[in-house]
Amino acid sequence: MGFPFKKRVKEVFYSDPAMQIIRGIVARDVEQSEASATITAGGVGFSFVNLRLKSGRGSGLNYQIEIYV
């Protein structure tokens, strides 16, 4: 659920306990709004990733995140 005129931001962290290298990342906005996802650290070629998820104005955060190792 969103708040009018507000953007929500959430940080998501993933680290593979087996230290496997990440081969691909998909962060899909299920609501198909004006949301965005940004990798702030790690990612493809690393064993960890930090994602910053930002909602569209007045929308909630509803992402499907897939990490392939």
C-alpha angles and dihedrals in degrees: 000000000000135000118231113265093356129116119212121216127195132177116217122193128195128180123174109229091208090053091237116165117253111241099182144002129201121186107181122188101222093199092050091225129144090283124136138203122204131186107229098177139005117356131145110018093025132085092234140044135194115203128193112207119196125185127218116260109287093005132109128236112265111159134159108210121194123184119190122202 
